[in-house]
Amino acid sequence: MIDEELEKIRRRKAEQLLQMKDMPREVINILNAQHFDEILHTHSDTIVVVDFWASWCGPCMSFAPVFEKLQNEYHQDFIFVKVNVDANQEIAARYRVTGIPTTLFIKNGGIVNKVVGAMNYQNFKNFLEKLKN
């Protein structure tokens, strides 16, 4: 390898380490539309995994532990946020969420993918692995 290539690799690794410092270690519960927009703006170059849910939704409650477990495993690669559709109807309407749970994957302000319905652990993990690579 030539020196230029080594330097590019060093810079990329340094950028990744700096980004890891800024990654939240917990699921972010969205308070309002402004809070949501701040998260998307701050982490625009990272995939933000958004769980739209409600407390009265049975499938949402069964999906919640899966979401949290995978957040613990992938917090260095993705930002995980939860949006309560009852408290944040404006955000749900903006993304045309009509069924819950709905999981959106957002990067640079655009939807990378959308899954309606609860995913099991292995399916969600496989999905994250594909997005990671």
Secondary structure per residue as TSV (DSSP state, phi and psi in degrees):
chain	resnum	aa	ss	phi	psi
A	1	M	-	360.0	145.8
A	2	I	-	-91.1	163.6
A	3	D	H	-58.0	-36.6
A	4	E	H	-62.4	-43.1
A	5	E	H	-65.1	-41.6
A	6	L	H	-62.3	-40.7
A	7	E	H	-65.2	-39.5
A	8	K	H	-62.2	-42.1
A	9	I	H	-64.4	-43.0
A	10	R	H	-61.2	-44.3
A	11	R	H	-62.5	-43.9
A	12	R	H	-62.4	-42.4
A	13	K	H	-64.2	-41.1
A	14	A	H	-63.5	-41.6
A	15	E	H	-63.0	-41.0
A	16	Q	H	-63.6	-40.8
A	17	L	H	-64.4	-41.8
A	18	L	H	-63.8	-40.5
A	19	Q	H	-64.3	-39.5
A	20	M	H	-61.4	-34.0
A	21	K	H	-62.2	-34.7
A	22	D	H	-86.7	-5.4
A	23	M	S	-76.9	128.6
A	24	P	-	-62.4	142.9
A	25	R	S	-92.2	-2.8
A	26	E	S	-133.2	165.0
A	27	V	-	-66.5	135.3
A	28	I	E	-95.0	122.3
A	29	N	E	-90.2	117.4
A	30	I	-	-72.7	131.4
A	31	L	-	-89.0	-39.6
A	32	N	S	-163.5	178.8
A	33	A	H	-62.3	-38.1
A	34	Q	H	-63.7	-43.5
A	35	H	H	-60.3	-44.4
A	36	F	H	-60.4	-47.1
A	37	D	H	-63.0	-36.8
A	38	E	H	-63.2	-42.5
A	39	I	H	-62.5	-47.3
A	40	L	H	-62.0	-39.6
A	41	H	H	-69.7	-46.3
A	42	T	H	-62.9	-35.5
A	43	H	T	-116.1	40.2
A	44	S	T	-62.0	-30.3
A	45	D	T	-89.1	5.0
A	46	T	S	-117.4	146.7
A	47	I	-	-72.0	125.3
A	48	V	E	-100.2	121.7
A	49	V	E	-96.9	116.8
A	50	V	E	-113.1	121.6
A	51	D	E	-100.9	111.1
A	52	F	E	-89.3	125.6
A	53	W	E	-148.9	173.9
A	54	A	-	-148.7	151.5
A	55	S	T	-67.5	-24.7
A	56	W	T	-88.4	-0.2
A	57	C	-	-94.2	111.1
A	58	G	H	-58.0	-51.1
A	59	P	H	-59.8	-32.2
A	60	C	H	-63.9	-41.3
A	61	M	H	-67.8	-34.1
A	62	S	H	-76.5	-27.0
A	63	F	H	-80.0	-26.4
A	64	A	H	-54.5	-47.4
A	65	P	H	-65.2	-32.3
A	66	V	H	-65.2	-46.3
A	67	F	H	-58.5	-46.8
A	68	E	H	-67.6	-39.7
A	69	K	H	-63.3	-44.0
A	70	L	H	-71.9	-28.6
A	71	Q	H	-63.2	-41.3
A	72	N	H	-61.7	-34.4
A	73	E	H	-81.8	-29.8
A	74	Y	H	-119.6	20.3
A	75	H	T	-65.0	-16.0
A	76	Q	T	-86.1	-11.8
A	77	D	T	-110.3	-27.3
A	78	F	-	-137.8	158.8
A	79	I	E	-101.3	129.3
A	80	F	E	-111.2	124.9
A	81	V	E	-131.5	152.9
A	82	K	E	-119.7	133.8
A	83	V	E	-121.0	113.4
A	84	N	E	-76.0	116.6
A	85	V	T	-67.6	-26.1
A	86	D	T	-70.8	-38.2
A	87	A	T	-86.2	-18.8
A	88	N	-	-133.2	59.2
A	89	Q	H	-62.2	-32.0
A	90	E	H	-62.1	-42.4
A	91	I	H	-68.5	-43.4
A	92	A	H	-60.7	-41.4
A	93	A	H	-67.0	-39.1
A	94	R	H	-58.3	-37.9
A	95	Y	T	-101.2	12.7
A	96	R	T	53.1	45.0
A	97	V	-	-81.7	114.9
A	98	T	-	-115.5	-14.2
A	99	G	S	-133.7	145.6
A	100	I	S	-129.4	151.5
A	101	P	S	-72.0	146.3
A	102	T	E	-125.2	133.7
A	103	T	E	-115.0	123.1
A	104	L	E	-108.2	147.9
A	105	F	E	-120.3	111.2
A	106	I	E	-117.7	133.3
A	107	K	E	-142.2	136.7
A	108	N	T	52.0	38.1
A	109	G	T	80.0	-5.3
A	110	G	E	-113.8	152.9
A	111	I	E	-79.4	120.1
A	112	V	E	-82.2	-38.8
A	113	N	E	-162.2	162.9
A	114	K	E	-143.4	132.3
A	115	V	E	-126.2	123.2
A	116	V	E	-101.6	127.2
A	117	G	S	108.2	161.6
A	118	A	-	-75.7	140.5
A	119	M	-	-106.6	148.6
A	120	N	-	-82.6	171.0
A	121	Y	H	-55.3	-51.8
A	122	Q	H	-66.0	-40.9
A	123	N	H	-64.0	-43.3
A	124	F	H	-65.7	-42.5
A	125	K	H	-62.1	-45.6
A	126	N	H	-59.3	-41.3
A	127	F	H	-61.3	-45.9
A	128	L	H	-64.1	-38.7
A	129	E	H	-62.1	-41.4
A	130	K	H	-64.0	-42.6
A	131	L	H	-68.5	-34.2
A	132	K	H	-64.3	-37.5
A	133	N	-	-91.1	360.0
